[in-house]
């Protein structure tokens, strides 16, 4: 049987589209398979993606140096991606990370500051008084410290980032196949990918980058060890006057005492309906989705009312002046790996690799993660890239 492509990326989300762009810039014979965003989410019966949104925090500052490095390298290529695609997706609003002040048992702020220093990233440390003076619209508990990254941080539109990566990949020579892959098979020398419309595409190597949907049956020779959790996000519509009062508001990550009431929040962002929304996320508990059909069902919902109530309490506490015009909620998922880092490596087949496991923090870092996935296919390994972790993939018993 003849080969259709050298490499196929299955999954056209943030990681998969990035991998396709990097591959296409290095070689020919590249294809990426993945559908466009559905027009009607609640009536859609296919797969979904968590990038169907306008706001994800981007920043280097992170208590884990590997995650900080993944982000820093990705952010350094944002302008390149925008230039290659003609699509804008990044807003440099800055980012603020807050937590219990240093010197106690909680080392979150110190680890975040240390990782930034090790990468030469400009940040400032703010105590109670500094936070109140710099960000008067926020109200934090006494004894809070913040790490502020004023430049090279802010938020991205994940929807536009995937669009930009797809366009850039296509312009570099990649084939974009807007279908859903239903099976991946090693046929001994070649890998066959079957799509929902009944077509089969063969390649020398295939990389599965399907996010939470990587747990679907028939996609890997051995199930990937990935824990997928339902997440609820809440939106608070603000009018133009309120948005003006909140001018200068950065993206915010708040780490509570003992990890309680952890949340993230984005400043007012204009959505496709023309309205401005502030967005907050941070489920207080976990609801695991064990099988792929559960993911499909979850994405059709507006999340959990109990979590929306929890998030409303948090946003009212941290932004006491907020008087929303309306509020709503939505659903997405996060995928966690045993290592706490993405899984980038081969399966039992030397021709089928995986690129998955965002751990709730990968949107900003997706271009670098995609580059590592492309490197895996091109060179067979990704060591020597400056990371402490080896990005080893983990699998469950079939």
N, C-alpha and C positions, 0 to 999 in steps of 0.2 A: 504494500500500500504506500502511496506517495504521501509526502508531508505537505500540509497547507502552509504552515508557518514554522519558523524556528522556535518561537516562544509565544505562548498564550498566557495572558493574565486573566484569571477568572475573578471578576469583581471589579466594578468601576466606581468604587468609593474613593475616599481620600488617599488611602494607601495604594490601591490598585491603579488608579489613574496616574499617580505619581510614578509608580514603577514603570508603567507603560511609557511615560515621557522620557524617563532616563534611559530605558532600553532603546527606544526609537532613535535617540540621539547618538547611540553607540553602535547600532547594528540595524540591518534591515530584517524583514520577516517577522515583525511583531504585531500581535493582535491583542486587544483587550475586549473581554466580553462582559457586558453588564447593561441593564436597562436604564432608560431615562426615568426621571421622577414621575410617579403616577399622577394623573390629573385629579382624581378623586380618591383620597387616601382611604376613606371608610368603605368604599365599594371595590377597592383593589384586592385581587386575590393572589397576586404574585409576591415577590420579595420586596423588602423595604430597605431603607438605609437611614442612619441617624444624621446624615448630612443634609437632610431636607430642612434647612433652617438658615437663618441669617446671622447668627451670633455664636461664635466660639472664642474663648479667651486665648490670646497668644502672648507668650512671655518666655524669657529665658529663666527667670527666677523660679527655682524649684528646689526642695530639700534633697532631691536625688540628683547627683551630678550627671549621671547618664541621661536622664530625662532632660536636664538643663542643656546638655550638649546636643541632643537630638533636636530640641527646639531652636537653639541658637544657630545651628547650621541650616535648618529649614528657613528661619526668618531671614537669614542672609541671602536666600535665593528668591524671596517673594517678588522683588522687583524684576528679576529675570523671568519668572513665570508670567507676570503681568505683561511684560514686554513681548514675550513670545506668543502670547494668546490674544492680547488686546483686551483682556478682561481684568477689571479691578476687583479685588476681594479683601484688601487689607486696610484697616483704619488704625493709625498710630495714636491711640488714645492713652497709652500708658497702662500700667498694671500695678495694683497695690495688693500685697499679701500681708495679712495681719494674723497675729496669734498672741498667746501669753508672752509677756516680756521675758527676755533672757535672764538666766540666773537661777531658774527653777528647774523642776523635773522635766518640763516640756522643752525640747530642743528644736522645735519646728522653725522658729524664726532664725536661730543661729545657723542651722543647717542650710536654710534658704540663702542667707547672706553669704555663707562660706562658699556655696556652689557658684554664686554670682561672681565673687571675688576670684575664684580659681579660673574663671573664663574671661576675666577682664571686663565684665559687664558693669556699666555705670548704674549704681543704685544709691539710695539714701535711706538711712535708718531713722524712723520717726517714733518718738515717744508719745505719751498721751497728749501733751501740749502741741507737739508738732503735727500730729494727726488732725487735731481740731483746727489748727491754724491753716493747714494746707487743704483740708477737705471738710469745709464747714457743713456740707450737706449730709455727712456721715455721723453716726453716733455709735461709738464703741464703748465697751465696758472699761472701767478703770483698770489699769495694769496691762493694757494692750500695746504692743509694738507693731510697727509696720515696716516692710521692706518695699520701697517704691522704685519701680523701673520706669523712668519717664519717657525714654526713647527706645525704639525697637520692640515695642510691646503695645498691646491694645486688644483688638479683636479682628477676626476674619469672618467673612461669609463662607461657611463651608460649602454651601450650594454653589457659589460662584467659583470657589477654589477648584472643585471637581470639574466644573465647566471649563475653567482655564486650563487645567491639566489635560483634559480630554482634547481640547482644541490644539494645544501645543504638541501633544503626542501625535495627533493626526497630521499636523503640519510637518512633523519630523518624519512621517512615513508610516506610522502605525495604522492598522485597520481597527476601527471601532465598530464592534458588532453589538447592536442594541437589543440583546436578547438575554434570557435567563439560562444559565447553565444548570442542567439537571443531573449530569453524571460526568465523572472523570475516570478514565480507565487506562491503566498501563497495558498496552498490547504487545509488550516485548520489543523494545526498540523505538516505539512511538507511543505517544499519549493521545487518546481520543477524548474529545470534549463534546458531549451531546447537549444541544440546547432545546428549549421548550417547544420550538417550532419544528422539531424533528430533524434538524440538520446536525451533522457531525463534522467537527474540525479536528485535524491531527497536527501535532507539533512534536518537536524534539524534546521540549521541556514545557511544563505547565506550572504556574505559580498560583495557588489559591489565596485570594485576598478578599474574602467575602464577609469580613467583620463577624458579627454574631451569627450570621447564617453559615459560617464555616462548620457549624455543628450538624448541618443537614446531612442526611444519609446519602450515600453513593458519590460523595465528593472526594473522599480520601480513602486510601487503602486501609487506614486505621484511624478511628475517631480521634480528633484533636482534643487535648485536655484543656477545655476552655469553659469557664463558668460565665454564663450570660445572665445578667440581671435586668429586670424591668426598671426603668427610671421615669419619673414624672417631672416635667418642667412647667413652670408657671410664668405667665405673661401679664404685665400690668401696663395698660395703655395710658400714655400721658399726652397732654395737649402741647401745643407749641410753646406756650408760656412756661410750662413746667420744664420742658426740655431746655429752654433758655436758662432757667434757674440752675439746672444741673449741668450746665456747660463746664467742661473740664473734668467731668466725672470719669475716672478710669475704670477699667475692668477690675473686679474685686474678688479675691479669694480669702475666705475667713476660716481660720482653724480655731475651733473652740477648745476649752479646757477638757482634757481627756478625750479629745476627738468628738465631743458632743456638739451638736448644732453646727457641724461643718457645712459650708455652702459656698457657692460661687454666684456672682451677679454681674450682669452687663449693663452699661449705661443705655440711655434711650437709643434705639436703633430703628430705622425706617424699614418696614417689611413690605412685601409685594402689594399688600392692600393699601399702601400709602400711609398707614398709621404708624405712630411711634410707640414702641414697646420696650419696657425694661424687663429683662428675663432673669429668673433665678432658678437654681437647681440645688439639690442636696437632700436625697431621700434619707430619712432617719433610720430606715431598716431596709433589708434586702428581700426581694421577691425573685427567686431564681426561675428562669425559663429553661426547662430541660430539653425540649424538643423543638425542631424548626416550626411545626405548625403553631406552637404556642407563641413564637415570635410574631408570626403573621397576625394572629388574633390580637396580640397586645398592641401592635402598631395601629390598629384600627380604632383604638380607644383614645380617650383624652386623659389617660393616666388615672391615678387614684385621688379621690376627693380628700382623703385623710392627709395625703402628702401635700396637696395644694393648700390645705389649711395650715399645715406646719410651715410651708414656705411663706405664706402670707404673714404669719407671725414674725418670721425672721426679717422679711423685707421692711415691715412696719417698724421693727426695732432699729434696724440699721439706717433707714432713711425715713425719719419721723415726719418729714414734710411731704411725703408722697401722698397724693390724693388721686388715685387712678380713676380714669374715665370709665374703664371696664377692666375686668380680669378674666383670664381663661387659662387653660392648661393643655398640655400635649404629652405625647409619649415618645420615648426613645429607649435604647438599651446601651449597656456598657458590658464589655467583655474582659474578664480578668484571667491572667495566666498564673501558673504556679510561681514564676520568678518575679512577677510584678513588672516585667518588661515585655515588649513585643516578642513573639516567637517568629524567628526568621531562619528557616532551615529546611532540610529535606525530610520526607517521610520515609517509610520502608522502601519506597521506590526512589532510585537515584534520578528519576526524571520528573518527579512531582514534589514541589516544595510548598511551604506554607508561609504566609505573611499576614499575621493576624494578632489580635490581642492588644487593643488600645489602652486598656486599664483605666478608662475614663479620662485620659489626659493626652491623647495622641493627635487630636485634630491639628493643633499648631505645629506638631512635629512630623506630620505625615509625609512631607516631601523627602526628608532625610530617611525616614523609615522605608519609603518607596525606593530611594536610591540604593539602600542596603539590599532590598529584595532584588533589584535589577542586578546588583553585583553578584548576588548568590547564583543567579542563572548564568551570568557571563563567565564567572571565574570559579564557581563551585564552592566558594567559601567567602566569609565576610570578616575574618580576623584582621588585626592590624589597623583598625579604624579609630583607635583611641578610646574605646569603651571598656569599662570594667566588666560588664556582663558579656556573655557569649551569645545571647539571644537564642539559646537552645530551645527547640520545640519539644513539647511534651505530648504524649499520646496515651489514650486509655486502651484497655483491652477491648478488642473487637467483640 
